[in-house]
Amino acid sequence: MSINREQRIRQCLEELFQPTDLLLKDQSHLHAGHEGARDGKGHFDVTIVSQAFDGKSRIQRHRMVYAALGGLLESDIHALRIKALTPAERRSSTN
């Protein structure tokens, strides 16, 4: 059984970051007819909570996520919206 693109993205992020929370939404249907949609790549929205982001700037966190996804950015992902938080930041944002 082959895994789909969303499962591959989730697997990459889970293996590297061991997130306490990971929400991945495929938003590709909202971009039908968009340039990136024509080439078969998807639009995704990810919220990831991991201790790995502690002490990192927003740009560093995004770079970490991009690095984790590696080749998927070339083959499967056209657009990626990232919200990367530490567990402490997640707790304070829900209070």
N, C-alpha and C positions, 0 to 999 in steps of 0.2 A: 504494500500500500504506500503510495507516495503522499507526502504531506503538502498542503497548499501553502501559498505565499504567506498568509497570515500566521500559520503555524510555524513556518521557518523564522519569521521575524520574532515571534514570541520565544521560540527556542533559543535564538541567539542572545536575546536580552536576558532571559532567565539564567542561562549558563554563565554569562559574564558578571551580572550584577546581583544575582540572588535577591530579587526585589521582594519587599514585604507587601507590595501592591503593584500590580501591572494591569493597566487598562489599555487595550489596543482596539481602535475603531477603524474599520475600513470605510473611508469616506469617498471612495472612487465613484460611487453612483451619483454623487453631487457634482461631479466634474465631467459628466458625459459630454463628449464633443470638444473638450479641452485638449490642447496640444498633447499633454502627457498621457491622456486617456487613449488617444489614437495609437500610441505605440505599445499599448497593453500593460503599461506600468500603473501602479496604484497610488492613491492618495491616502495617507494614514495619519491618525491622530493618536499619539501615545502619551500616557501619563505613567511615569515609573517612579517608584519610591524605593530608594536603596541607600544603605549606609555608605556605599562606594562614592556617593556624591558629597559627602561631608568635607568641608573645607575647600570645595571647588566652586569656581565662579560659574555663572550661567553658561558662558561660552565654553568653558572647559567641560561642563556636563554634556552639552550638545555634541562637542567633538568626541567625547567618550562614546556616546550613543551611535554617532556616525561610524566610528571605528569598529564598534561591535557588529554593525550591520554589514560592513565591508562590501562585498560584491553584490549584495542584494540591492544596494543603491544604484548599481548600474543595470541590473537585470530585472528588478521587480518593483522598485519604489521610484516614483516620479516626485512626489512631494511628501514631506514628513513634518508634522507639527509636534514639537516635543515639550512636555512639561516634566522636568526632572527634579525631584525633591528628595530631601533626606527624611527619615522617619520623624525627626523632631519638627521639621517644617510642616509635614503633613498633619501632625497632631495639632500644631498651633493654628493651622488654617481651618481646622474643623471646629475649633472652639469659638 
